[in-house]
Amino acid sequence: MGIIEAITNEDRRIVKRYIILPMIITAFERDSRYIQEQLKTPGPYVDVIKGAIDLAHKDLMEVKKHFWLKGIKVYDEQTTRIGRRAKFMCRGYTSQIELRWEYISAEASVMMRKYLGLDISRFADTSLPEHLREKY
């Protein structure tokens, strides 16, 4: 029988995405409704946002697939005064993660730009080794 691998940084990165992606989808949907109500020619803008929503949904499905493959389950998610907290299990280990609103806002901003087709290269921290850089 193989050795059970402890929770990895990759597992934590995926849990973070699981927390942030639904928030991004909700923000895009809210903005799309606002644009439809406020602009005289909302069509092109709404189409771009719908495309971004589709990409975010695809990423969320990949996250869920990764959860299934790696045995990860988020079982308690809460909004707190300082951010979002989630408890999760991974290959028999339990842990929790707390993301501060400042972190969520910064990550969501970059990810939303990516989904909208904008260049996000200026947000990459090239001082970090490749294996430590955030993968969007």
Residue pairs with C-beta under 8 A, 6 or more apart in sequence:
4 91
4 92
4 93
5 91
6 91
6 93
7 90
7 91
7 93
7 95
11 70
11 72
11 90
12 95
12 97
13 134
13 135
14 63
14 66
14 67
14 70
14 72
15 72
15 74
15 86
15 88
15 97
16 97
16 99
16 107
17 59
17 60
17 63
18 60
18 63
18 64
18 67
18 74
18 86
19 74
19 77
19 84
19 86
19 97
19 99
19 104
20 99
20 104
20 107
20 108
20 111
21 56
21 59
21 60
21 63
21 111
22 60
23 104
23 108
24 56
24 108
24 111
24 112
24 115
25 53
25 56
25 57
25 60
27 108
27 112
28 49
28 52
28 53
28 56
28 112
28 115
29 53
31 49
32 46
32 49
32 50
32 53
35 42
35 45
35 46
35 49
36 42
36 46
39 45
48 116
48 117
49 116
51 115
51 117
52 112
52 115
52 116
52 117
53 115
55 115
56 111
56 115
66 72
67 73
67 74
70 90
70 91
71 89
71 90
71 91
71 92
72 88
72 89
72 90
72 91
73 88
73 89
73 90
74 86
74 87
74 88
75 87
75 88
75 89
76 86
76 87
77 84
77 85
77 86
77 87
78 84
78 85
78 86
80 98
82 98
82 100
82 101
83 98
83 99
83 100
83 101
83 103
83 104
84 98
84 99
84 104
85 96
85 97
85 98
85 99
86 96
86 97
86 98
87 94
87 95
87 96
88 94
88 95
88 96
88 97
89 95
107 134
110 120
110 123
110 136
111 136
113 119
113 120
113 123
114 120
114 136
120 136
124 133
124 134
125 133
125 134
126 133
